[in-house]
Amino acid sequence: MNEEIKERLFASEPFRQLDERVLELQPGPPLELRGVAGSLLSLIAARVFEERKRQIVVVASDDDRAEKIRDD
């Protein structure tokens, strides 16, 4: 069921737009996302990693948020 949810999310218009932005990324300027709720940031990070096949850096607003992202 988790794979089905993931695939439905990745097929949505916002994720298609994200994929376009990710493919245009160049070293240097960041892809800045704000207001991403709950575990969605972890899914976005996973998607970016899968698309780029490179390491990424996720900067959290505080230690608690960083731990939650890590745990997801």
Disulfide bonds with the S-S distance in Angstrom:
none
